[in-house]
C-alpha cells in the first residue's frame, strides 16, 4: 500500500529527497505523499527510505490505498519503464 505522512510531521524535509519515485512533496501544512507514485520503494530498496530516515516516525501505511506486493511491483514498472524487468 502507499504510505501516508501523518500530522505529526515536523516539516524537516529529509524524506523528500530520499524518495526514488518523487512521490513526496511539500503540502500546505506538512509533507505529503502522492499515492499514485508511492511503491514503498519496491524496485529500488528493501525498505521505504522515507520511513528509515524520518526522525519522528510519522510515516505509516495509508489505509485508503491498500495494495499487494504485486500491485506495488506493477506500479514500479509503470513508473520506471527503463528499469522494468524483461
N, CA, C and O of each residue as an XYZ file, in Angstrom:
344
protein
N       0.833     -1.185      0.000
C       0.000      0.000      0.000
C       0.870      1.238      0.000
O       2.032      1.191      0.404
N       0.325      2.311     -0.439
C       1.055      3.574     -0.410
C       1.255      3.989      1.041
O       0.589      3.484      1.945
N       2.163      4.897      1.241
C       2.428      5.395      2.585
C       1.763      6.746      2.775
O       1.374      7.402      1.809
N       1.636      7.152      4.027
C       0.954      8.376      4.412
C       1.790      9.081      5.467
O       2.291      8.441      6.392
N       1.942     10.384      5.339
C       2.628     11.173      6.355
C       1.554     11.760      7.262
O       0.656     12.461      6.795
N       1.647     11.477      8.547
C       0.638     11.951      9.498
C       0.914     13.397      9.911
O       1.949     13.971      9.574
N      -0.031     13.967     10.643
C       0.108     15.357     11.071
C       1.169     15.537     12.150
O       1.372     16.649     12.637
N       1.839     14.468     12.524
C       2.958     14.577     13.458
C       4.233     15.038     12.744
O       5.263     15.252     13.384
N       4.160     15.190     11.430
C       5.291     15.645     10.620
C       5.777     16.992     11.135
O       4.976     17.881     11.425
N       7.105     17.138     11.247
C       7.688     18.388     11.737
C       8.255     19.241     10.584
O       8.946     20.232     10.823
N       7.959     18.850      9.346
C       8.399     19.596      8.163
C       9.909     19.747      8.074
O      10.410     20.790      7.656
N      10.629     18.709      8.464
C      12.089     18.793      8.392
C      12.588     18.626      6.962
O      13.672     19.105      6.628
N      11.809     17.951      6.107
C      12.158     17.823      4.701
C      13.149     16.727      4.348
O      13.522     16.606      3.182
N      13.587     15.925      5.306
C      14.582     14.902      4.983
C      14.011     13.778      4.128
O      14.768     13.086      3.448
N      12.724     13.582      4.144
C      12.102     12.489      3.395
C      12.024     12.762      1.897
O      12.202     11.852      1.087
N      11.761     13.995      1.533
C      11.515     14.332      0.122
C      12.641     13.895     -0.820
O      12.359     13.231     -1.817
N      13.898     14.238     -0.549
C      14.949     13.837     -1.492
C      15.265     12.339     -1.476
O      15.925     11.838     -2.387
N      14.804     11.629     -0.461
C      15.067     10.196     -0.363
C      14.134      9.352     -1.223
O      14.423      8.184     -1.481
N      13.027      9.923     -1.668
C      12.026      9.157     -2.415
C      12.473      8.950     -3.863
O      12.617      9.922     -4.605
N      12.694      7.699     -4.273
C      13.145      7.437     -5.644
C      12.066      7.649     -6.701
O      12.374      7.735     -7.890
N      10.811      7.732     -6.281
C       9.701      7.913     -7.221
C       9.164      9.338     -7.236
O       8.158      9.610     -7.890
N       9.817     10.243     -6.530
C       9.356     11.628     -6.433
C       7.894     11.708     -5.996
O       7.112     12.489     -6.538
N       7.546     10.896     -5.020
C       6.170     10.856     -4.526
C       5.930     11.830     -3.377
O       4.779     12.129     -3.057
N       6.985     12.324     -2.758
C       6.845     13.192     -1.585
C       6.975     14.653     -2.003
O       7.858     15.015     -2.781
N       6.085     15.480     -1.477
C       6.108     16.902     -1.793
C       5.637     17.714     -0.591
O       4.969     17.190      0.301
N       5.989     18.995     -0.575
C       5.557     19.894      0.492
C       4.108     20.259      0.266
O       3.774     20.902     -0.729
N       3.244     19.853      1.182
C       1.834     20.205      1.113
C       1.596     21.567      1.751
O       2.541     22.296      2.053
N       0.334     21.901      1.951
C       0.010     23.196      2.551
C       0.504     23.306      3.989
O       0.959     24.366      4.416
N       0.411     22.191      4.741
C       0.811     22.239      6.145
C       1.986     21.320      6.456
O       2.865     21.675      7.242
N       2.004     20.150      5.847
C       3.064     19.171      6.093
C       3.444     18.525      4.766
O       2.803     18.754      3.740
N       4.495     17.717      4.806
C       4.850     16.961      3.607
C       3.769     15.921      3.352
O       3.142     15.414      4.283
N       3.563     15.613      2.085
C       2.542     14.655      1.690
C       3.134     13.655      0.705
O       4.210     13.879      0.151
N       2.425     12.552      0.493
C       2.859     11.512     -0.430
C       1.780     11.298     -1.481
O       0.608     11.102     -1.158
N       2.196     11.340     -2.753
C       1.282     11.040     -3.850
C       1.144      9.523     -3.926
O       2.095      8.826     -4.278
N      -0.030      9.021     -3.600
C      -0.251      7.575     -3.551
C       0.000      6.900     -4.898
O       0.445      5.753     -4.949
N      -0.283      7.607     -5.978
C      -0.104      7.001     -7.298
C       1.364      6.876     -7.697
O       1.673      6.257     -8.715
N       2.270      7.453     -6.911
C       3.708      7.345     -7.186
C       4.445      6.538     -6.118
O       5.607      6.183     -6.314
N       3.800      6.247     -5.005
C       4.461      5.535     -3.904
C       4.416      4.025     -4.127
O       3.348      3.436     -4.294
N       5.607      3.411     -4.125
C       5.702      1.950     -4.241
C       6.318      1.346     -2.987
O       6.706      0.178     -2.990
N       6.415      2.134     -1.906
C       7.117      1.728     -0.693
C       8.562      1.350     -1.027
O       9.166      0.506     -0.365
N       9.092      1.978     -2.049
C      10.464      1.785     -2.540
C      10.709      0.420     -3.169
O      11.855      0.059     -3.436
N       9.643     -0.342     -3.408
C       9.798     -1.618     -4.103
C      10.421     -1.353     -5.464
O      10.016     -0.437     -6.179
N      11.405     -2.161     -5.810
C      12.130     -1.991     -7.052
C      13.383     -1.152     -6.889
O      14.284     -1.204     -7.726
N      13.442     -0.381     -5.820
C      14.592      0.478     -5.554
C      15.370      0.021     -4.322
O      16.591     -0.123     -4.369
N      14.652     -0.207     -3.216
C      15.264     -0.543     -1.929
C      14.437     -1.623     -1.238
O      13.300     -1.894     -1.625
N      15.016     -2.227     -0.222
C      14.318     -3.273      0.534
C      13.312     -2.704      1.528
O      12.361     -3.385      1.911
N      13.518     -1.469      1.942
C      12.614     -0.816      2.897
C      12.325      0.604      2.411
O      13.153      1.197      1.720
N      11.171      1.150      2.760
C      10.863      2.533      2.365
C      11.886      3.500      2.970
O      12.082      3.540      4.185
N      12.517      4.256      2.115
C      13.569      5.161      2.563
C      13.042      6.302      3.421
O      13.729      6.746      4.340
N      11.843      6.781      3.141
C      11.273      7.862      3.949
C      11.041      7.412      5.383
O      11.267      8.169      6.327
N      10.588      6.174      5.539
C      10.354      5.622      6.878
C      11.681      5.479      7.619
O      11.774      5.772      8.812
N      12.697      5.030      6.903
C      14.012      4.840      7.509
C      14.614      6.144      8.027
O      15.273      6.154      9.066
N      14.392      7.235      7.312
C      15.068      8.496      7.648
C      14.227      9.428      8.519
O      14.774     10.354      9.118
N      12.942      9.213      8.604
C      12.052     10.120      9.349
C      12.419     10.153     10.840
O      12.403      9.118     11.506
N      12.748     11.337     11.357
C      13.148     11.425     12.764
C      11.992     11.324     13.760
O      12.225     11.083     14.945
N      10.764     11.502     13.306
C       9.627     11.448     14.234
C       8.700     10.269     13.972
O       7.655     10.146     14.611
N       9.072      9.412     13.047
C       8.303      8.198     12.748
C       6.832      8.510     12.465
O       5.933      7.931     13.076
N       6.605      9.436     11.526
C       5.230      9.843     11.222
C       4.747      9.315      9.874
O       3.758      9.817      9.341
N       5.421      8.317      9.314
C       5.030      7.778      8.014
C       4.505      6.366      8.219
O       5.207      5.481      8.707
N       3.249      6.184      7.831
C       2.554      4.918      8.081
C       1.902      4.415      6.787
O       1.780      5.169      5.821
N       1.487      3.150      6.766
C       0.722      2.666      5.608
C      -0.583      3.448      5.485
O      -1.260      3.701      6.481
N      -0.926      3.825      4.263
C      -2.145      4.592      4.023
C      -3.319      3.627      3.886
O      -3.375      2.862      2.924
N      -4.252      3.651      4.827
C      -5.380      2.712      4.777
C      -6.294      2.924      3.568
O      -7.085      2.043      3.232
N      -6.194      4.074      2.917
C      -7.023      4.350      1.741
C      -6.445      3.782      0.454
O      -7.114      3.777     -0.578
N      -5.203      3.304      0.508
C      -4.537      2.781     -0.693
C      -3.878      1.441     -0.386
O      -2.653      1.328     -0.366
N      -4.702      0.439     -0.150
C      -4.176     -0.880      0.136
C      -3.827     -1.575     -1.170
O      -4.675     -1.752     -2.044
N      -2.555     -1.967     -1.287
C      -2.068     -2.614     -2.498
C      -1.246     -3.837     -2.119
O      -0.594     -3.863     -1.075
N      -1.286     -4.830     -2.966
C      -0.494     -6.034     -2.743
C       0.941     -5.787     -3.205
O       1.233     -4.789     -3.864
N       1.808     -6.693     -2.855
C       3.197     -6.646     -3.308
C       3.238     -6.610     -4.844
O       4.010     -5.853     -5.432
N       2.408     -7.426     -5.476
C       2.365     -7.481     -6.942
C       1.901     -6.156     -7.539
O       2.434     -5.712     -8.556
N       0.916     -5.527     -6.916
C       0.426     -4.237     -7.406
C       1.503     -3.158     -7.274
O       1.651     -2.312     -8.156
N       2.249     -3.190     -6.173
C       3.336     -2.232     -5.988
C       4.440     -2.467     -7.007
O       5.015     -1.512     -7.530
N       4.741     -3.723     -7.293
C       5.752     -4.043     -8.301
C       5.301     -3.568     -9.681
O       6.109     -3.046    -10.449
N       4.026     -3.743     -9.999
C       3.494     -3.262    -11.283
C       3.575     -1.742    -11.373
O       3.916     -1.195    -12.421
N       3.262     -1.068    -10.279
C       3.350      0.388    -10.250
C       4.799      0.827    -10.464
O       5.056      1.785    -11.193
N       5.746      0.129     -9.831
C       7.169      0.431    -10.031
C       7.528      0.321    -11.515
O       8.206      1.192    -12.059
N       7.076     -0.741    -12.160
C       7.393     -0.948    -13.570
C       6.779      0.137    -14.455
O       7.392      0.548    -15.440
N       5.584      0.602    -14.118
C       4.961      1.692    -14.875
C       5.712      3.012    -14.698
O       5.860      3.791    -15.640
N       6.178      3.243    -13.480
C       6.902      4.487    -13.175
C       8.338      4.475    -13.693
O       8.934      5.530    -13.912
N       8.888      3.282    -13.885
C      10.286      3.137    -14.278
C      10.413      2.174    -15.456
O      11.016      1.110    -15.313
N       9.869      2.517    -16.597
C       9.864      1.586    -17.731
C      11.265      1.194    -18.207
O      11.437      0.100    -18.746
N      12.244      2.034    -18.026
C      13.610      1.706    -18.449
C      14.296      0.745    -17.507
O      15.311      0.146    -17.861
N      13.751      0.588    -16.301
C      14.344     -0.304    -15.307
C      13.533     -1.581    -15.142
O      13.966     -2.503    -14.450
N      12.377     -1.647    -15.759
C      11.493     -2.799    -15.599
C      12.146     -4.071    -16.152
O      12.896     -4.055    -17.127
N      11.819     -5.155    -15.479
C      12.336     -6.452    -15.921
C      11.737     -6.836    -17.255
O      10.588     -6.506    -17.546
N      12.509     -7.527    -18.060
C      12.027     -8.010    -19.358
C      11.523     -9.423    -19.249
O      11.077     -9.997    -20.243
